[in-house]
């Protein structure tokens, strides 16, 4: 399990795998902030949860 805290809004986003985390964060960033984040960017910001 990994997690990322979204910088603009503080929402904590989790995923069981790297792929799931990346998908969840990309969905959130696009939907809530209109931003496209790369996989590398997301995994660099991810922490073990
Ligand atoms: Zn956010």
mmCIF file of the protein (N, C-alpha, C, O) and its ligand, coordinates in Angstrom:
data_MODEL
# 
_entry.id   MODEL 
# 
loop_
_entity.id 
_entity.type 
_entity.pdbx_number_of_molecules 
1 polymer     1 
2 non-polymer 1 
# 
_entity_poly.entity_id                      1 
_entity_poly.type                           'polypeptide(L)' 
_entity_poly.nstd_linkage                   no 
_entity_poly.nstd_monomer                   no 
_entity_poly.pdbx_seq_one_letter_code       
;(UNK)(UNK)(UNK)(UNK)(UNK)(UNK)(UNK)(UNK)(UNK)(UNK)(UNK)(UNK)(UNK)(UNK)(UNK)(UNK)
(UNK)(UNK)(UNK)(UNK)(UNK)(UNK)(UNK)(UNK)(UNK)(UNK)(UNK)(UNK)(UNK)(UNK)(UNK)(UNK)
(UNK)(UNK)(UNK)(UNK)(UNK)(UNK)(UNK)(UNK)(UNK)(UNK)(UNK)(UNK)(UNK)(UNK)(UNK)(UNK)
(UNK)
;
_entity_poly.pdbx_seq_one_letter_code_can   XXXXXXXXXXXXXXXXXXXXXXXXXXXXXXXXXXXXXXXXXXXXXXXXX 
_entity_poly.pdbx_strand_id                 A 
# 
loop_
_entity_poly_seq.entity_id 
_entity_poly_seq.num 
_entity_poly_seq.mon_id 
_entity_poly_seq.hetero 
1 1  UNK n 
1 2  UNK n 
1 3  UNK n 
1 4  UNK n 
1 5  UNK n 
1 6  UNK n 
1 7  UNK n 
1 8  UNK n 
1 9  UNK n 
1 10 UNK n 
1 11 UNK n 
1 12 UNK n 
1 13 UNK n 
1 14 UNK n 
1 15 UNK n 
1 16 UNK n 
1 17 UNK n 
1 18 UNK n 
1 19 UNK n 
1 20 UNK n 
1 21 UNK n 
1 22 UNK n 
1 23 UNK n 
1 24 UNK n 
1 25 UNK n 
1 26 UNK n 
1 27 UNK n 
1 28 UNK n 
1 29 UNK n 
1 30 UNK n 
1 31 UNK n 
1 32 UNK n 
1 33 UNK n 
1 34 UNK n 
1 35 UNK n 
1 36 UNK n 
1 37 UNK n 
1 38 UNK n 
1 39 UNK n 
1 40 UNK n 
1 41 UNK n 
1 42 UNK n 
1 43 UNK n 
1 44 UNK n 
1 45 UNK n 
1 46 UNK n 
1 47 UNK n 
1 48 UNK n 
1 49 UNK n 
# 
loop_
_struct_asym.id 
_struct_asym.entity_id 
A 1 
B 2 
# 
loop_
_chem_comp.id 
_chem_comp.type 
_chem_comp.mon_nstd_flag 
UNK 'L-peptide linking' . 
ZN  non-polymer         . 
# 
_pdbx_entity_nonpoly.entity_id   2 
_pdbx_entity_nonpoly.name        ? 
_pdbx_entity_nonpoly.comp_id     ZN 
# 
_pdbx_nonpoly_scheme.asym_id         B 
_pdbx_nonpoly_scheme.entity_id       2 
_pdbx_nonpoly_scheme.mon_id          ZN 
_pdbx_nonpoly_scheme.ndb_seq_num     1 
_pdbx_nonpoly_scheme.pdb_seq_num     101 
_pdbx_nonpoly_scheme.auth_seq_num    101 
_pdbx_nonpoly_scheme.pdb_mon_id      ZN 
_pdbx_nonpoly_scheme.auth_mon_id     ZN 
_pdbx_nonpoly_scheme.pdb_strand_id   A 
_pdbx_nonpoly_scheme.pdb_ins_code    . 
# 
loop_
_atom_site.group_PDB 
_atom_site.id 
_atom_site.type_symbol 
_atom_site.label_atom_id 
_atom_site.label_alt_id 
_atom_site.label_comp_id 
_atom_site.label_asym_id 
_atom_site.label_entity_id 
_atom_site.label_seq_id 
_atom_site.pdbx_PDB_ins_code 
_atom_site.Cartn_x 
_atom_site.Cartn_y 
_atom_site.Cartn_z 
_atom_site.occupancy 
_atom_site.B_iso_or_equiv 
_atom_site.pdbx_formal_charge 
_atom_site.auth_seq_id 
_atom_site.auth_comp_id 
_atom_site.auth_asym_id 
_atom_site.auth_atom_id 
_atom_site.pdbx_PDB_model_num 
ATOM   1   N  N  . UNK A 1 1  ? 0.843   -1.197 0.000   1.00 0.00 ? 1   UNK A N  1 
ATOM   2   C  CA . UNK A 1 1  ? 0.000   0.000  0.000   1.00 0.00 ? 1   UNK A CA 1 
ATOM   3   C  C  . UNK A 1 1  ? 0.876   1.242  0.000   1.00 0.00 ? 1   UNK A C  1 
ATOM   4   O  O  . UNK A 1 1  ? 1.793   1.375  0.810   1.00 0.00 ? 1   UNK A O  1 
ATOM   5   N  N  . UNK A 1 2  ? 0.579   2.144  -0.916  1.00 0.00 ? 2   UNK A N  1 
ATOM   6   C  CA . UNK A 1 2  ? 1.285   3.422  -0.952  1.00 0.00 ? 2   UNK A CA 1 
ATOM   7   C  C  . UNK A 1 2  ? 0.271   4.547  -0.930  1.00 0.00 ? 2   UNK A C  1 
ATOM   8   O  O  . UNK A 1 2  ? -0.904  4.354  -1.241  1.00 0.00 ? 2   UNK A O  1 
ATOM   9   N  N  . UNK A 1 3  ? 0.743   5.725  -0.559  1.00 0.00 ? 3   UNK A N  1 
ATOM   10  C  CA . UNK A 1 3  ? -0.153  6.876  -0.551  1.00 0.00 ? 3   UNK A CA 1 
ATOM   11  C  C  . UNK A 1 3  ? 0.585   8.119  -1.017  1.00 0.00 ? 3   UNK A C  1 
ATOM   12  O  O  . UNK A 1 3  ? 1.810   8.219  -0.952  1.00 0.00 ? 3   UNK A O  1 
ATOM   13  N  N  . UNK A 1 4  ? -0.218  9.059  -1.491  1.00 0.00 ? 4   UNK A N  1 
ATOM   14  C  CA . UNK A 1 4  ? 0.283   10.372 -1.883  1.00 0.00 ? 4   UNK A CA 1 
ATOM   15  C  C  . UNK A 1 4  ? -0.679  11.397 -1.301  1.00 0.00 ? 4   UNK A C  1 
ATOM   16  O  O  . UNK A 1 4  ? -1.895  11.215 -1.366  1.00 0.00 ? 4   UNK A O  1 
ATOM   17  N  N  . UNK A 1 5  ? -0.148  12.464 -0.736  1.00 0.00 ? 5   UNK A N  1 
ATOM   18  C  CA . UNK A 1 5  ? -0.993  13.570 -0.312  1.00 0.00 ? 5   UNK A CA 1 
ATOM   19  C  C  . UNK A 1 5  ? -0.968  14.632 -1.404  1.00 0.00 ? 5   UNK A C  1 
ATOM   20  O  O  . UNK A 1 5  ? 0.089   15.141 -1.776  1.00 0.00 ? 5   UNK A O  1 
ATOM   21  N  N  . UNK A 1 6  ? -2.147  14.952 -1.904  1.00 0.00 ? 6   UNK A N  1 
ATOM   22  C  CA . UNK A 1 6  ? -2.257  15.915 -2.998  1.00 0.00 ? 6   UNK A CA 1 
ATOM   23  C  C  . UNK A 1 6  ? -1.897  17.311 -2.485  1.00 0.00 ? 6   UNK A C  1 
ATOM   24  O  O  . UNK A 1 6  ? -2.561  17.820 -1.582  1.00 0.00 ? 6   UNK A O  1 
ATOM   25  N  N  . UNK A 1 7  ? -0.861  17.934 -3.042  1.00 0.00 ? 7   UNK A N  1 
ATOM   26  C  CA . UNK A 1 7  ? -0.421  19.227 -2.500  1.00 0.00 ? 7   UNK A CA 1 
ATOM   27  C  C  . UNK A 1 7  ? -1.487  20.327 -2.507  1.00 0.00 ? 7   UNK A C  1 
ATOM   28  O  O  . UNK A 1 7  ? -1.641  21.018 -1.499  1.00 0.00 ? 7   UNK A O  1 
ATOM   29  N  N  . UNK A 1 8  ? -2.228  20.516 -3.606  1.00 0.00 ? 8   UNK A N  1 
ATOM   30  C  CA . UNK A 1 8  ? -3.169  21.638 -3.590  1.00 0.00 ? 8   UNK A CA 1 
ATOM   31  C  C  . UNK A 1 8  ? -4.294  21.500 -2.569  1.00 0.00 ? 8   UNK A C  1 
ATOM   32  O  O  . UNK A 1 8  ? -4.710  22.499 -1.983  1.00 0.00 ? 8   UNK A O  1 
ATOM   33  N  N  . UNK A 1 9  ? -4.801  20.276 -2.341  1.00 0.00 ? 9   UNK A N  1 
ATOM   34  C  CA . UNK A 1 9  ? -6.010  20.145 -1.534  1.00 0.00 ? 9   UNK A CA 1 
ATOM   35  C  C  . UNK A 1 9  ? -5.835  19.269 -0.294  1.00 0.00 ? 9   UNK A C  1 
ATOM   36  O  O  . UNK A 1 9  ? -6.731  19.217 0.548   1.00 0.00 ? 9   UNK A O  1 
ATOM   37  N  N  . UNK A 1 10 ? -4.695  18.579 -0.166  1.00 0.00 ? 10  UNK A N  1 
ATOM   38  C  CA . UNK A 1 10 ? -4.454  17.795 1.038   1.00 0.00 ? 10  UNK A CA 1 
ATOM   39  C  C  . UNK A 1 10 ? -5.149  16.452 1.092   1.00 0.00 ? 10  UNK A C  1 
ATOM   40  O  O  . UNK A 1 10 ? -5.052  15.747 2.096   1.00 0.00 ? 10  UNK A O  1 
ATOM   41  N  N  . UNK A 1 11 ? -5.851  16.082 0.029   1.00 0.00 ? 11  UNK A N  1 
ATOM   42  C  CA . UNK A 1 11 ? -6.509  14.781 -0.008  1.00 0.00 ? 11  UNK A CA 1 
ATOM   43  C  C  . UNK A 1 11 ? -5.468  13.664 -0.043  1.00 0.00 ? 11  UNK A C  1 
ATOM   44  O  O  . UNK A 1 11 ? -4.492  13.733 -0.790  1.00 0.00 ? 11  UNK A O  1 
ATOM   45  N  N  . UNK A 1 12 ? -5.688  12.645 0.768   1.00 0.00 ? 12  UNK A N  1 
ATOM   46  C  CA . UNK A 1 12 ? -4.790  11.491 0.772   1.00 0.00 ? 12  UNK A CA 1 
ATOM   47  C  C  . UNK A 1 12 ? -5.322  10.440 -0.187  1.00 0.00 ? 12  UNK A C  1 
ATOM   48  O  O  . UNK A 1 12 ? -6.468  10.004 -0.077  1.00 0.00 ? 12  UNK A O  1 
ATOM   49  N  N  . UNK A 1 13 ? -4.477  10.038 -1.130  1.00 0.00 ? 13  UNK A N  1 
ATOM   50  C  CA . UNK A 1 13 ? -4.884  9.081  -2.158  1.00 0.00 ? 13  UNK A CA 1 
ATOM   51  C  C  . UNK A 1 13 ? -4.018  7.842  -2.007  1.00 0.00 ? 13  UNK A C  1 
ATOM   52  O  O  . UNK A 1 13 ? -2.797  7.940  -1.889  1.00 0.00 ? 13  UNK A O  1 
ATOM   53  N  N  . UNK A 1 14 ? -4.661  6.664  -2.012  1.00 0.00 ? 14  UNK A N  1 
ATOM   54  C  CA . UNK A 1 14 ? -3.951  5.413  -1.758  1.00 0.00 ? 14  UNK A CA 1 
ATOM   55  C  C  . UNK A 1 14 ? -4.085  4.444  -2.911  1.00 0.00 ? 14  UNK A C  1 
ATOM   56  O  O  . UNK A 1 14 ? -4.978  4.571  -3.748  1.00 0.00 ? 14  UNK A O  1 
ATOM   57  N  N  . UNK A 1 15 ? -3.187  3.474  -2.946  1.00 0.00 ? 15  UNK A N  1 
ATOM   58  C  CA . UNK A 1 15 ? -3.290  2.393  -3.911  1.00 0.00 ? 15  UNK A CA 1 
ATOM   59  C  C  . UNK A 1 15 ? -2.563  1.175  -3.391  1.00 0.00 ? 15  UNK A C  1 
ATOM   60  O  O  . UNK A 1 15 ? -1.549  1.287  -2.702  1.00 0.00 ? 15  UNK A O  1 
ATOM   61  N  N  . UNK A 1 16 ? -3.096  -0.008 -3.731  1.00 0.00 ? 16  UNK A N  1 
ATOM   62  C  CA . UNK A 1 16 ? -2.466  -1.260 -3.304  1.00 0.00 ? 16  UNK A CA 1 
ATOM   63  C  C  . UNK A 1 16 ? -1.172  -1.506 -4.066  1.00 0.00 ? 16  UNK A C  1 
ATOM   64  O  O  . UNK A 1 16 ? -0.229  -2.093 -3.537  1.00 0.00 ? 16  UNK A O  1 
ATOM   65  N  N  . UNK A 1 17 ? -1.138  -1.051 -5.314  1.00 0.00 ? 17  UNK A N  1 
ATOM   66  C  CA . UNK A 1 17 ? 0.022   -1.258 -6.171  1.00 0.00 ? 17  UNK A CA 1 
ATOM   67  C  C  . UNK A 1 17 ? 0.416   0.078  -6.793  1.00 0.00 ? 17  UNK A C  1 
ATOM   68  O  O  . UNK A 1 17 ? -0.348  1.042  -6.749  1.00 0.00 ? 17  UNK A O  1 
ATOM   69  N  N  . UNK A 1 18 ? 1.609   0.124  -7.369  1.00 0.00 ? 18  UNK A N  1 
ATOM   70  C  CA . UNK A 1 18 ? 2.025   1.339  -8.064  1.00 0.00 ? 18  UNK A CA 1 
ATOM   71  C  C  . UNK A 1 18 ? 1.017   1.718  -9.138  1.00 0.00 ? 18  UNK A C  1 
ATOM   72  O  O  . UNK A 1 18 ? 0.651   2.886  -9.270  1.00 0.00 ? 18  UNK A O  1 
ATOM   73  N  N  . UNK A 1 19 ? 0.567   0.726  -9.909  1.00 0.00 ? 19  UNK A N  1 
ATOM   74  C  CA . UNK A 1 19 ? -0.368  1.013  -11.002 1.00 0.00 ? 19  UNK A CA 1 
ATOM   75  C  C  . UNK A 1 19 ? -1.672  1.601  -10.484 1.00 0.00 ? 19  UNK A C  1 
ATOM   76  O  O  . UNK A 1 19 ? -2.211  2.543  -11.064 1.00 0.00 ? 19  UNK A O  1 
ATOM   77  N  N  . UNK A 1 20 ? -2.178  1.037  -9.383  1.00 0.00 ? 20  UNK A N  1 
ATOM   78  C  CA . UNK A 1 20 ? -3.440  1.519  -8.837  1.00 0.00 ? 20  UNK A CA 1 
ATOM   79  C  C  . UNK A 1 20 ? -3.272  2.927  -8.266  1.00 0.00 ? 20  UNK A C  1 
ATOM   80  O  O  . UNK A 1 20 ? -4.128  3.791  -8.453  1.00 0.00 ? 20  UNK A O  1 
ATOM   81  N  N  . UNK A 1 21 ? -2.166  3.142  -7.573  1.00 0.00 ? 21  UNK A N  1 
ATOM   82  C  CA . UNK A 1 21 ? -1.904  4.471  -7.016  1.00 0.00 ? 21  UNK A CA 1 
ATOM   83  C  C  . UNK A 1 21 ? -1.822  5.511  -8.132  1.00 0.00 ? 21  UNK A C  1 
ATOM   84  O  O  . UNK A 1 21 ? -2.447  6.569  -8.049  1.00 0.00 ? 21  UNK A O  1 
ATOM   85  N  N  . UNK A 1 22 ? -1.062  5.210  -9.158  1.00 0.00 ? 22  UNK A N  1 
ATOM   86  C  CA . UNK A 1 22 ? -0.894  6.151  -10.271 1.00 0.00 ? 22  UNK A CA 1 
ATOM   87  C  C  . UNK A 1 22 ? -2.248  6.470  -10.902 1.00 0.00 ? 22  UNK A C  1 
ATOM   88  O  O  . UNK A 1 22 ? -2.549  7.628  -11.194 1.00 0.00 ? 22  UNK A O  1 
ATOM   89  N  N  . UNK A 1 23 ? -3.056  5.434  -11.108 1.00 0.00 ? 23  UNK A N  1 
ATOM   90  C  CA . UNK A 1 23 ? -4.371  5.643  -11.725 1.00 0.00 ? 23  UNK A CA 1 
ATOM   91  C  C  . UNK A 1 23 ? -5.257  6.514  -10.838 1.00 0.00 ? 23  UNK A C  1 
ATOM   92  O  O  . UNK A 1 23 ? -5.917  7.433  -11.323 1.00 0.00 ? 23  UNK A O  1 
ATOM   93  N  N  . UNK A 1 24 ? -5.270  6.222  -9.539  1.00 0.00 ? 24  UNK A N  1 
ATOM   94  C  CA . UNK A 1 24 ? -6.116  6.984  -8.622  1.00 0.00 ? 24  UNK A CA 1 
ATOM   95  C  C  . UNK A 1 24 ? -5.682  8.450  -8.547  1.00 0.00 ? 24  UNK A C  1 
ATOM   96  O  O  . UNK A 1 24 ? -6.513  9.358  -8.541  1.00 0.00 ? 24  UNK A O  1 
ATOM   97  N  N  . UNK A 1 25 ? -4.370  8.659  -8.492  1.00 0.00 ? 25  UNK A N  1 
ATOM   98  C  CA . UNK A 1 25 ? -3.869  10.038 -8.390  1.00 0.00 ? 25  UNK A CA 1 
ATOM   99  C  C  . UNK A 1 25 ? -4.119  10.793 -9.697  1.00 0.00 ? 25  UNK A C  1 
ATOM   100 O  O  . UNK A 1 25 ? -4.505  11.962 -9.679  1.00 0.00 ? 25  UNK A O  1 
ATOM   101 N  N  . UNK A 1 26 ? -3.899  10.124 -10.822 1.00 0.00 ? 26  UNK A N  1 
ATOM   102 C  CA . UNK A 1 26 ? -4.142  10.792 -12.104 1.00 0.00 ? 26  UNK A CA 1 
ATOM   103 C  C  . UNK A 1 26 ? -5.619  11.161 -12.249 1.00 0.00 ? 26  UNK A C  1 
ATOM   104 O  O  . UNK A 1 26 ? -5.942  12.252 -12.719 1.00 0.00 ? 26  UNK A O  1 
ATOM   105 N  N  . UNK A 1 27 ? -6.515  10.257 -11.847 1.00 0.00 ? 27  UNK A N  1 
ATOM   106 C  CA . UNK A 1 27 ? -7.955  10.551 -11.902 1.00 0.00 ? 27  UNK A CA 1 
ATOM   107 C  C  . UNK A 1 27 ? -8.291  11.759 -11.045 1.00 0.00 ? 27  UNK A C  1 
ATOM   108 O  O  . UNK A 1 27 ? -9.018  12.655 -11.474 1.00 0.00 ? 27  UNK A O  1 
ATOM   109 N  N  . UNK A 1 28 ? -7.752  11.779 -9.814  1.00 0.00 ? 28  UNK A N  1 
ATOM   110 C  CA . UNK A 1 28 ? -8.021  12.878 -8.895  1.00 0.00 ? 28  UNK A CA 1 
ATOM   111 C  C  . UNK A 1 28 ? -7.496  14.203 -9.452  1.00 0.00 ? 28  UNK A C  1 
ATOM   112 O  O  . UNK A 1 28 ? -8.213  15.203 -9.470  1.00 0.00 ? 28  UNK A O  1 
ATOM   113 N  N  . UNK A 1 29 ? -6.238  14.202 -9.908  1.00 0.00 ? 29  UNK A N  1 
ATOM   114 C  CA . UNK A 1 29 ? -5.612  15.438 -10.390 1.00 0.00 ? 29  UNK A CA 1 
ATOM   115 C  C  . UNK A 1 29 ? -6.366  15.993 -11.593 1.00 0.00 ? 29  UNK A C  1 
ATOM   116 O  O  . UNK A 1 29 ? -6.557  17.202 -11.720 1.00 0.00 ? 29  UNK A O  1 
ATOM   117 N  N  . UNK A 1 30 ? -6.791  15.090 -12.470 1.00 0.00 ? 30  UNK A N  1 
ATOM   118 C  CA . UNK A 1 30 ? -7.505  15.524 -13.666 1.00 0.00 ? 30  UNK A CA 1 
ATOM   119 C  C  . UNK A 1 30 ? -8.879  16.066 -13.306 1.00 0.00 ? 30  UNK A C  1 
ATOM   120 O  O  . UNK A 1 30 ? -9.282  17.128 -13.780 1.00 0.00 ? 30  UNK A O  1 
ATOM   121 N  N  . UNK A 1 31 ? -9.592  15.330 -12.466 1.00 0.00 ? 31  UNK A N  1 
ATOM   122 C  CA . UNK A 1 31 ? -10.972 15.679 -12.140 1.00 0.00 ? 31  UNK A CA 1 
ATOM   123 C  C  . UNK A 1 31 ? -11.045 16.920 -11.260 1.00 0.00 ? 31  UNK A C  1 
ATOM   124 O  O  . UNK A 1 31 ? -11.856 17.816 -11.496 1.00 0.00 ? 31  UNK A O  1 
ATOM   125 N  N  . UNK A 1 32 ? -10.184 16.962 -10.239 1.00 0.00 ? 32  UNK A N  1 
ATOM   126 C  CA . UNK A 1 32 ? -10.275 18.038 -9.251  1.00 0.00 ? 32  UNK A CA 1 
ATOM   127 C  C  . UNK A 1 32 ? -9.466  19.270 -9.634  1.00 0.00 ? 32  UNK A C  1 
ATOM   128 O  O  . UNK A 1 32 ? -9.828  20.390 -9.273  1.00 0.00 ? 32  UNK A O  1 
ATOM   129 N  N  . UNK A 1 33 ? -8.384  19.070 -10.357 1.00 0.00 ? 33  UNK A N  1 
ATOM   130 C  CA . UNK A 1 33 ? -7.462  20.186 -10.591 1.00 0.00 ? 33  UNK A CA 1 
ATOM   131 C  C  . UNK A 1 33 ? -7.164  20.439 -12.062 1.00 0.00 ? 33  UNK A C  1 
ATOM   132 O  O  . UNK A 1 33 ? -6.465  21.395 -12.394 1.00 0.00 ? 33  UNK A O  1 
ATOM   133 N  N  . UNK A 1 34 ? -7.691  19.585 -12.958 1.00 0.00 ? 34  UNK A N  1 
ATOM   134 C  CA . UNK A 1 34 ? -7.450  19.760 -14.381 1.00 0.00 ? 34  UNK A CA 1 
ATOM   135 C  C  . UNK A 1 34 ? -5.991  19.601 -14.769 1.00 0.00 ? 34  UNK A C  1 
ATOM   136 O  O  . UNK A 1 34 ? -5.527  20.201 -15.739 1.00 0.00 ? 34  UNK A O  1 
ATOM   137 N  N  . UNK A 1 35 ? -5.264  18.780 -13.999 1.00 0.00 ? 35  UNK A N  1 
ATOM   138 C  CA . UNK A 1 35 ? -3.831  18.603 -14.251 1.00 0.00 ? 35  UNK A CA 1 
ATOM   139 C  C  . UNK A 1 35 ? -3.523  17.175 -14.687 1.00 0.00 ? 35  UNK A C  1 
ATOM   140 O  O  . UNK A 1 35 ? -4.179  16.221 -14.269 1.00 0.00 ? 35  UNK A O  1 
ATOM   141 N  N  . UNK A 1 36 ? -2.515  17.056 -15.533 1.00 0.00 ? 36  UNK A N  1 
ATOM   142 C  CA . UNK A 1 36 ? -2.027  15.743 -15.941 1.00 0.00 ? 36  UNK A CA 1 
ATOM   143 C  C  . UNK A 1 36 ? -0.689  15.499 -15.255 1.00 0.00 ? 36  UNK A C  1 
ATOM   144 O  O  . UNK A 1 36 ? 0.268   16.242 -15.472 1.00 0.00 ? 36  UNK A O  1 
ATOM   145 N  N  . UNK A 1 37 ? -0.623  14.474 -14.438 1.00 0.00 ? 37  UNK A N  1 
ATOM   146 C  CA . UNK A 1 37 ? 0.616   14.143 -13.731 1.00 0.00 ? 37  UNK A CA 1 
ATOM   147 C  C  . UNK A 1 37 ? 1.236   12.897 -14.344 1.00 0.00 ? 37  UNK A C  1 
ATOM   148 O  O  . UNK A 1 37 ? 0.530   11.981 -14.768 1.00 0.00 ? 37  UNK A O  1 
ATOM   149 N  N  . UNK A 1 38 ? 2.558   12.874 -14.387 1.00 0.00 ? 38  UNK A N  1 
ATOM   150 C  CA . UNK A 1 38 ? 3.234   11.694 -14.928 1.00 0.00 ? 38  UNK A CA 1 
ATOM   151 C  C  . UNK A 1 38 ? 3.376   10.629 -13.835 1.00 0.00 ? 38  UNK A C  1 
ATOM   152 O  O  . UNK A 1 38 ? 3.344   10.914 -12.638 1.00 0.00 ? 38  UNK A O  1 
ATOM   153 N  N  . UNK A 1 39 ? 3.533   9.396  -14.306 1.00 0.00 ? 39  UNK A N  1 
ATOM   154 C  CA . UNK A 1 39 ? 3.773   8.272  -13.392 1.00 0.00 ? 39  UNK A CA 1 
ATOM   155 C  C  . UNK A 1 39 ? 5.020   8.529  -12.532 1.00 0.00 ? 39  UNK A C  1 
ATOM   156 O  O  . UNK A 1 39 ? 5.028   8.262  -11.331 1.00 0.00 ? 39  UNK A O  1 
ATOM   157 N  N  . UNK A 1 40 ? 6.071   9.051  -13.176 1.00 0.00 ? 40  UNK A N  1 
ATOM   158 C  CA . UNK A 1 40 ? 7.319   9.304  -12.450 1.00 0.00 ? 40  UNK A CA 1 
ATOM   159 C  C  . UNK A 1 40 ? 7.103   10.323 -11.336 1.00 0.00 ? 40  UNK A C  1 
ATOM   160 O  O  . UNK A 1 40 ? 7.605   10.158 -10.225 1.00 0.00 ? 40  UNK A O  1 
ATOM   161 N  N  . UNK A 1 41 ? 6.357   11.365 -11.642 1.00 0.00 ? 41  UNK A N  1 
ATOM   162 C  CA . UNK A 1 41 ? 6.066   12.415 -10.659 1.00 0.00 ? 41  UNK A CA 1 
ATOM   163 C  C  . UNK A 1 41 ? 5.307   11.828 -9.466  1.00 0.00 ? 41  UNK A C  1 
ATOM   164 O  O  . UNK A 1 41 ? 5.627   12.111 -8.312  1.00 0.00 ? 41  UNK A O  1 
ATOM   165 N  N  . UNK A 1 42 ? 4.310   11.016 -9.761  1.00 0.00 ? 42  UNK A N  1 
ATOM   166 C  CA . UNK A 1 42 ? 3.483   10.444 -8.696  1.00 0.00 ? 42  UNK A CA 1 
ATOM   167 C  C  . UNK A 1 42 ? 4.291   9.485  -7.831  1.00 0.00 ? 42  UNK A C  1 
ATOM   168 O  O  . UNK A 1 42 ? 4.215   9.537  -6.604  1.00 0.00 ? 42  UNK A O  1 
ATOM   169 N  N  . UNK A 1 43 ? 5.061   8.613  -8.466  1.00 0.00 ? 43  UNK A N  1 
ATOM   170 C  CA . UNK A 1 43 ? 5.819   7.630  -7.673  1.00 0.00 ? 43  UNK A CA 1 
ATOM   171 C  C  . UNK A 1 43 ? 6.934   8.299  -6.869  1.00 0.00 ? 43  UNK A C  1 
ATOM   172 O  O  . UNK A 1 43 ? 7.305   7.812  -5.801  1.00 0.00 ? 43  UNK A O  1 
ATOM   173 N  N  . UNK A 1 44 ? 7.468   9.410  -7.374  1.00 0.00 ? 44  UNK A N  1 
ATOM   174 C  CA . UNK A 1 44 ? 8.490   10.141 -6.631  1.00 0.00 ? 44  UNK A CA 1 
ATOM   175 C  C  . UNK A 1 44 ? 7.902   10.747 -5.361  1.00 0.00 ? 44  UNK A C  1 
ATOM   176 O  O  . UNK A 1 44 ? 8.606   10.924 -4.367  1.00 0.00 ? 44  UNK A O  1 
ATOM   177 N  N  . UNK A 1 45 ? 6.603   11.065 -5.398  1.00 0.00 ? 45  UNK A N  1 
ATOM   178 C  CA . UNK A 1 45 ? 5.950   11.696 -4.255  1.00 0.00 ? 45  UNK A CA 1 
ATOM   179 C  C  . UNK A 1 45 ? 5.300   10.673 -3.317  1.00 0.00 ? 45  UNK A C  1 
ATOM   180 O  O  . UNK A 1 45 ? 4.825   11.034 -2.240  1.00 0.00 ? 45  UNK A O  1 
ATOM   181 N  N  . UNK A 1 46 ? 5.278   9.395  -3.724  1.00 0.00 ? 46  UNK A N  1 
ATOM   182 C  CA . UNK A 1 46 ? 4.566   8.374  -2.961  1.00 0.00 ? 46  UNK A CA 1 
ATOM   183 C  C  . UNK A 1 46 ? 5.333   7.954  -1.715  1.00 0.00 ? 46  UNK A C  1 
ATOM   184 O  O  . UNK A 1 46 ? 6.563   7.920  -1.699  1.00 0.00 ? 46  UNK A O  1 
ATOM   185 N  N  . UNK A 1 47 ? 4.571   7.635  -0.671  1.00 0.00 ? 47  UNK A N  1 
ATOM   186 C  CA . UNK A 1 47 ? 5.147   7.106  0.560   1.00 0.00 ? 47  UNK A CA 1 
ATOM   187 C  C  . UNK A 1 47 ? 4.493   5.770  0.892   1.00 0.00 ? 47  UNK A C  1 
ATOM   188 O  O  . UNK A 1 47 ? 3.351   5.520  0.504   1.00 0.00 ? 47  UNK A O  1 
ATOM   189 N  N  . UNK A 1 48 ? 5.212   4.916  1.608   1.00 0.00 ? 48  UNK A N  1 
ATOM   190 C  CA . UNK A 1 48 ? 4.609   3.674  2.080   1.00 0.00 ? 48  UNK A CA 1 
ATOM   191 C  C  . UNK A 1 48 ? 3.495   3.996  3.073   1.00 0.00 ? 48  UNK A C  1 
ATOM   192 O  O  . UNK A 1 48 ? 3.649   4.878  3.919   1.00 0.00 ? 48  UNK A O  1 
ATOM   193 N  N  . UNK A 1 49 ? 2.382   3.285  2.970   1.00 0.00 ? 49  UNK A N  1 
ATOM   194 C  CA . UNK A 1 49 ? 1.251   3.555  3.867   1.00 0.00 ? 49  UNK A CA 1 
ATOM   195 C  C  . UNK A 1 49 ? 0.908   2.284  4.644   1.00 0.00 ? 49  UNK A C  1 
ATOM   196 O  O  . UNK A 1 49 ? -0.016  2.288  5.458   1.00 0.00 ? 49  UNK A O  1 
HETATM 197 ZN ZN . ZN  B 2 .  ? -6.265  17.385 -4.942  1.00 0.00 ? 101 ZN  A ZN 1 
# 
